[in-house]
Amino acid sequence: MKFAIQTIMQGLILTAPIVASSTIAIAPSQAASLAASSSNLLLENFTWQGNNLDSDITTFTSTTSSPGSKVFAKARADALANTDELDQFSKALATGMGSNYFATAESSSFTEINFDTQCGCFQFDFEAALAAIAFATEPGEYASANSLVAFGIFKGENLIDSFEASLSANNPFNLVRSSDFIHIDSIFDSGFGVEIAGFYQRHFEPETQLTVRGITRTDATATVPEPPMFAALVILPGLFWLKRRSQMKALPQAISDRQSD
């Protein structure tokens, strides 16, 4: 694949654990936590070149801490759409140390490209990668990391096919595809990251107008929970999720053929 899990997590693994381990070494009696996630999506080799390109990115970070505590949050995202490729990623990192702190990071990318299928045959290749890690040194801490990649094929405003893969730290990944028009060639699961490769192929009436949209999303939270922190943990991810859903113009609540490979 053009991006491997090891490459995706390189920045997170090389920097975040160093921060966390240094923090723990300096003050072993204080809590320390780390959360990091990344998601990448590449759609390429389209049968026909597209037009009317669009892309957008969103990032958000928030930190609070009491004297003596330390926090850090970083969010990055990028999206590139051209006539024959959609390439995008999101990354989120949150770390903290002390007796009262809160750090959260969220990022998303959105791409869109329109196609005229001409003869009716429509095909493209896709690669997706997700990674998520989260740990805490004390029982009273909280750390979470989530990543998601998705794409949808629209005919007009109607979603006709969709793919969605999601991963939460310390949990199995989840994969949903709407139909067998989305072919899965390979899946590699390392435990903290997943790589997926495949292709989409479907025949339509000649000159059918199609739109392909891609989404990546990540979030990471590290905190020593306090009542206000719990409210933030519930509200912020919910708002971010609603925005992602609206950008995809509401993926169906129930996809007819749910398959988890």
Secondary structure, DSSP 8 states (H G I E B T S, - for coil): --S-HHHHTHHHHHHHHHHHHHHHHH-TTSEEEEEEEEEEEEEE--SS--EEEEEEEEEEEEEEE-TT-EEEEEEEEEEEEETTEEEEEEEEEEEEEESSEEEEEEEEEEEEEEEE-TTSEEEEEEEEEEEEEEEESSTT-EEEEEEEEEEEEEETTEEEEEEEEEEETTS--EEEESSTTEEEEEEEE-SSEEEEEEEEEEE-STT-EEEEEEEEEEEEEEE---HHHHHHHHHHHHHHHHHHHHHTT---SS-SS----
